[in-house]
């Protein structure tokens, strides 16, 4: 039987790059959609200066938190997809 060549160790660096950049892009779109839906809503501060930019209690911090969350989630999805792809490829090679 053929072994899965797409292990976590081999795919993690590129999965982090691909997943985080794609996920953070989607997180920023989600943040923009929230801005369009609620405006600044209940946020007391815009939060664009210094560490306030990473405080989820500010508008900018909420968007940044969503970008990090979406980025991590997409990186996990990319790793899972590549592992499954490697398993299917190894199974197909073993069947030949």
C-alpha positions in Angstrom: 0.0 0.0 0.0 1.2 3.5 -0.9 1.7 6.0 2.0 0.1 9.4 2.2 2.8 11.9 1.1 0.7 14.9 2.2 1.4 14.8 5.9 0.8 17.7 8.3 4.5 18.3 8.6 4.9 18.7 4.9 1.8 20.8 4.3 1.6 23.0 7.4 3.8 25.9 6.3 2.1 26.4 2.9 -1.3 25.7 4.5 -0.7 28.5 7.0 0.2 30.9 4.2 -2.7 29.9 2.0 -5.2 29.5 4.7 -4.4 32.6 6.7 -4.3 34.9 3.7 -7.5 33.6 2.3 -9.3 33.5 5.6 -8.1 36.9 6.7 -9.4 38.3 3.4 -12.8 36.7 4.0 -12.7 38.0 7.6 -12.2 41.5 6.5 -15.2 41.2 4.1 -17.2 39.9 7.0 -16.1 42.9 9.1 -17.1 45.2 6.2 -20.5 43.5 6.0 -21.0 44.0 9.8 -20.0 47.7 9.3 -22.6 48.1 6.6 -25.3 46.3 8.6 -24.8 48.0 12.0 -22.5 51.0 11.3 -20.3 51.6 14.4 -23.3 50.3 16.4 -22.5 49.6 20.0 -18.8 50.2 19.7 -17.6 53.0 21.9 -14.4 53.6 20.0 -13.2 53.1 16.4 -10.1 51.5 17.9 -7.6 52.2 15.1 -4.7 53.3 17.3 -2.1 51.1 19.1 -3.4 48.1 21.0 -7.0 49.3 20.6 -6.8 47.9 17.1 -6.8 44.4 18.6 -9.4 44.9 21.3 -12.6 43.1 20.1 -14.6 45.7 22.1 -13.7 48.3 19.5 -14.9 48.3 15.8 -11.4 47.9 14.4 -10.6 45.2 17.0 -13.7 43.3 16.1 -12.8 43.2 12.4 -9.2 42.2 13.3 -10.5 39.4 15.6 -12.7 38.1 12.8 -9.8 38.2 10.4 -7.6 36.1 12.8 -10.5 33.7 13.5 -11.3 33.2 9.8 -7.6 32.8 9.0 -7.1 30.1 11.6 -10.3 28.3 10.5 -9.3 28.3 6.8 -5.8 27.1 7.6 -7.3 24.1 9.5 -9.6 23.4 6.6 -6.7 23.5 4.1 -4.7 21.1 6.2 -7.7 18.7 6.5 -8.4 18.9 2.8 -4.7 18.1 1.8 -4.6 15.2 4.2 -7.8 13.7 2.8 -6.5 14.3 -0.8 -3.2 12.5 0.1 -5.1 9.6 1.6 -7.3 9.3 -1.6 -4.2 9.6 -3.8 -2.4 6.9 -1.8 -5.4 4.6 -2.0 -5.7 5.1 -5.8 -2.0 4.3 -6.3 -2.3 1.2 -4.1 -5.3 0.0 -6.2 -3.3 0.1 -9.5 
